[in-house]
Amino acid sequence: MHALDAKSRTRAWVALVLGLAGIAVLPAAIEVARRSKRIGLLDAGYAIPLAFLLGLLAFVMARRAKRNLQWLQLREGPVAGGRAVGRFLRAFRGLPTFPLSP
């Protein structure tokens, strides 16, 4: 039972880190495009699938951690944070991107 609790906590923290990384990918790509002479702003759009993938992975990891904790009837801890970040990223997956002026 302790092993499942440890796995759930690890999954919850991984979900939180993946979700935060997914949030940070797009602003980082835009900043790299702004500072680089070789990479344009439209090239930064290639980071969108990466941000979506990180958000999806965060959501799945948080969901699995929560399911384990519910099965063990333990408290959730950082699972709620990971799920919130995953939902935040999934909410923006269908939005069109608009070019920003430098």
C-alpha positions as CSV (number, residue, x, y, z in Angstrom):
1,M,0.0,0.0,0.0
2,H,2.9,2.4,0.7
3,A,4.3,1.7,-2.8
4,L,1.1,2.8,-4.5
5,D,1.0,5.9,-2.3
6,A,4.6,6.8,-3.3
7,K,3.8,6.1,-7.0
8,S,0.8,8.4,-6.8
9,R,2.8,11.2,-5.2
10,T,5.5,10.8,-7.9
11,R,2.9,10.9,-10.6
12,A,1.3,13.9,-9.1
13,W,4.6,15.8,-9.0
14,V,5.4,14.7,-12.5
15,A,2.0,15.9,-13.7
16,L,2.6,19.3,-12.1
17,V,6.1,19.7,-13.6
18,L,4.8,18.6,-17.1
19,G,1.9,21.0,-16.9
20,L,4.1,23.9,-15.9
21,A,6.6,23.0,-18.7
22,G,3.7,23.0,-21.1
23,I,2.6,26.5,-20.0
24,A,6.2,27.7,-20.3
25,V,6.9,26.3,-23.8
26,L,5.0,28.9,-25.8
27,P,6.3,32.0,-24.2
28,A,9.8,30.5,-24.4
29,A,9.4,29.8,-28.1
30,I,8.1,33.4,-28.7
31,E,11.1,34.8,-26.8
32,V,13.6,32.7,-28.7
33,A,12.0,33.8,-32.0
34,R,12.2,37.4,-30.9
35,R,15.9,37.2,-30.0
36,S,17.0,35.0,-32.8
37,K,17.7,36.1,-36.3
38,R,17.3,32.6,-37.8
39,I,14.0,31.7,-36.1
40,G,10.9,33.6,-37.0
41,L,7.7,34.1,-35.1
42,L,5.9,31.7,-37.4
43,D,8.5,29.0,-36.6
44,A,7.7,29.4,-32.9
45,G,4.3,27.9,-33.8
46,Y,5.9,24.5,-34.0
47,A,6.0,24.6,-30.2
48,I,2.2,24.4,-30.0
49,P,2.1,20.6,-30.5
50,L,4.7,20.2,-27.8
51,A,2.7,22.4,-25.4
52,F,-0.4,20.3,-26.1
53,L,1.5,17.0,-25.6
54,L,2.9,18.2,-22.3
55,G,-0.5,19.3,-21.2
56,L,-2.1,16.0,-22.2
57,L,0.6,14.0,-20.4
58,A,0.1,16.2,-17.3
59,F,-3.6,15.5,-17.4
60,V,-3.2,11.7,-17.8
61,M,-0.5,11.5,-15.1
62,A,-2.7,13.5,-12.6
63,R,-5.7,11.4,-13.5
64,R,-3.8,8.1,-12.8
65,A,-2.5,9.5,-9.5
66,K,-5.9,10.6,-8.4
67,R,-7.4,7.2,-9.3
68,N,-4.7,5.4,-7.2
69,L,-5.3,7.7,-4.3
70,Q,-9.1,7.2,-4.5
71,W,-8.6,3.5,-4.6
72,L,-6.4,3.8,-1.5
73,Q,-8.7,6.4,0.0
74,L,-5.9,8.8,0.7
75,R,-5.7,12.5,0.4
76,E,-4.9,14.1,-3.0
77,G,-2.1,16.5,-2.3
78,P,-0.5,17.9,-5.5
79,V,-2.8,15.9,-7.8
80,A,-5.3,18.7,-7.9
81,G,-2.6,21.2,-9.0
82,G,-1.5,18.9,-11.8
83,R,-5.0,18.3,-13.0
84,A,-5.7,22.1,-12.9
85,V,-2.7,22.8,-15.1
86,G,-3.6,20.0,-17.5
87,R,-7.1,21.3,-17.9
88,F,-5.8,24.8,-18.4
89,L,-3.6,23.7,-21.3
90,R,-6.3,21.5,-22.8
91,A,-8.6,24.6,-22.8
92,F,-6.3,26.4,-25.2
93,R,-5.6,23.6,-27.6
94,G,-8.2,24.6,-30.1
95,L,-7.6,28.4,-30.1
96,P,-6.1,29.9,-33.3
97,T,-2.8,31.5,-33.0
98,F,-2.3,35.1,-33.9
99,P,0.9,36.6,-35.0
100,L,2.4,39.1,-32.6
101,S,4.3,42.2,-33.8
102,P,7.9,42.3,-32.7
